[in-house]
Amino acid sequence: MFRFRDSQPVRNCSGVSRRDLLRIGSLALGGLTLPGLLAQRAHAATRNHLVKDKAVVLLFLQGGPSHIEFFDPKMTAPAEFRSITGEVQTKLPGITFGGTFSKLGERADRIAVVRSFASGNADHQNYISVAGAGNMYKAPMGALYSRVAGTINTQTGIPTNSIVIPEAVSPGLKLGSNFETNSMKSLLGAGDLGPSCTPFDPSGGGDLKKNLELKLDKDRFGDRHSLLAQLDGFKRNMDRTKALDHVDTFQQQAYDVILRGIAEAFDITKEDPATIARYDTSGIFKQEDLQKFFDMKRASNLLGKQMLLARRLVERGCGFVTVCDAGWDMHANNNSPKNMEGMKPMGSQVDHAVSAFIDDLHDRGLSDKVLLIVTGEMGRSPRINKNGGRDHYADLTPLLLAGGGLKMGQVIGASDRNASKPATDKITPANLFATVMNVLFDTGEARLANDIPANIAKLISDGKPIRELF
């Protein structure tokens, strides 16, 4: 844990002794101090060769988004199958997307859509998609990444595996609880890899978050925002007094990591206002209009800011970020709007937020470094039900990928005439998992690595990625 003592006798003009100050580097992860973690970078040559300078952002649409209304509208099918939102032309000749995805259609040359992806899951079992189904640890991809790469980026101090839920970008937000609250636990966990690999949750949860808390007086530092303010003040004081001028290299680096890196990375208000406006989705719909439905209690209009925070994190060295957007269970049975009316505002939000993210990465020269994945735990039934909705469906699931140095500007696979099953080779979560492993790791090095368990090395190296992307 980080520790400050403000009740001890002063040792310098800043009111903090050097010994107490350097306890800022006492990070309780496997008994190592943060300066120790930084010092050990020089001894991690094998690991450094294994882990590529890449990152993944997984936008997980919790509840089961419709593959038809997303990227396979099937407007030539009978009325009870075709997209409720119609279709839009894309930049790729002869390819259309669902009617709420006009911005992504304009960027179709920079994305890849898979129309034969099937999660094989007809329930809200998130881990099947995010763990690759056959993963023996039942661990999300981000947890496996942190197990191999380490839980902390030793150059920046950023956790290597983070999750961004709406509460992370809206202080004081309290979304309602429903089935999604419970099923989200698999996104917040690490399966059988153990609690040290759980994602960092900047909204206030998670074991790693507890390990990064500063131990300060509770009455003075009761919430995250006052904590950040105190960190800023402390940083200015240390800069002014030059209290760290004579500490060793790794202790100085630990100070920089904590006070100059972590606090700022999670604060999107540090962004240029024009960038925040570019991402902002809060004006697309009113949250309360959807949250009155039980299945949409965790729906929000904050996805744009979530994606902005995700960009900030990967830019600062986080290797895997899961962004969670809930409310996609659209049976239209009064637990969600009739005739899938929720698809229009929520689809438009995804269209805007994902397009802004893709453009931002391009402008910053990060497109090849960062792989974006958009999917959910399942798709929706091809035939519209009596209420104008769609039910749980295992045989097809929407999947979009962008960046990561992979081959973009293509539609991979096809569904049958009613979008009820793959008409080409089925792509599974195991194939998606292998694709991610090939992006994040040198799979050849994994086979040779002697500092990771053999089972994990096998998971990294033995899968079959989506071949059209490479």
HELIX and SHEET records of a PDB file:
HELIX    1   1 ARG A   18  LEU A   22  1                                   5    
HELIX    2   2 ARG A   23  GLY A   25  5                                   3    
HELIX    3   3 LEU A   34  ALA A   39  1                                   6    
HELIX    4   4 GLN A   40  HIS A   43  5                                   4    
HELIX    5   5 ALA A   45  LEU A   50  1                                   6    
HELIX    6   6 HIS A   67  PHE A   71  1                                   5    
HELIX    7   7 SER A  102  GLU A  106  1                                   5    
HELIX    8   8 ALA A  108  ARG A  110  5                                   3    
HELIX    9   9 ASN A  126  VAL A  130  1                                   5    
HELIX   10  10 MET A  141  ALA A  149  1                                   9    
HELIX   11  11 PRO A  166  VAL A  169  5                                   4    
HELIX   12  12 PHE A  179  SER A  183  1                                   5    
HELIX   13  13 LYS A  185  LEU A  188  1                                   4    
HELIX   14  14 GLY A  191  LEU A  193  5                                   3    
HELIX   15  15 PRO A  195  CYS A  197  5                                   3    
HELIX   16  16 ASP A  207  ASN A  211  1                                   5    
HELIX   17  17 ARG A  224  THR A  241  1                                  18    
HELIX   18  18 THR A  249  TYR A  255  1                                   7    
HELIX   19  19 ASP A  256  ILE A  262  3                                   7    
HELIX   20  20 ALA A  263  ALA A  265  1                                   3    
HELIX   21  21 ILE A  268  LYS A  270  5                                   3    
HELIX   22  22 PRO A  273  TYR A  279  1                                   7    
HELIX   23  23 GLN A  287  GLN A  291  1                                   5    
HELIX   24  24 PHE A  294  MET A  296  5                                   3    
HELIX   25  25 LEU A  303  GLU A  315  1                                  13    
HELIX   26  26 LYS A  338  MET A  340  5                                   3    
HELIX   27  27 MET A  343  ASP A  363  1                                  21    
HELIX   28  28 PRO A  429  LEU A  440  1                                  12    
HELIX   29  29 THR A  443  LEU A  448  1                                   6    
HELIX   30  30 ALA A  454  ASP A  462  1                                   9    
HELIX   31  31 ARG A  467  LEU A  469  5                                   3    
SHEET    1   A 2 PHE A   2  ARG A   3  0                                        
SHEET    2   A 2 LEU A 214  LYS A 215  1                                        
SHEET    1   B 7 ASN A 161  VAL A 164  0                                        
SHEET    2   B 7 PHE A 320  ALA A 326  1                                        
SHEET    3   B 7 ALA A  55  GLN A  62  1                                        
SHEET    4   B 7 VAL A 370  THR A 375  1                                        
SHEET    5   B 7 LEU A 400  GLY A 403 -1                                        
SHEET    6   B 7 ALA A 112  VAL A 114 -1                                        
SHEET    7   B 7 GLN A 410  ILE A 412  1                                        
SHEET    1   C 2 GLU A  87  GLN A  89  0                                        
SHEET    2   C 2 THR A  96  GLY A  98 -1                                        
SHEET    1   D 2 GLY A 379  ARG A 380  0                                        
SHEET    2   D 2 HIS A 392  TYR A 393 -1                                        
END                                                                             
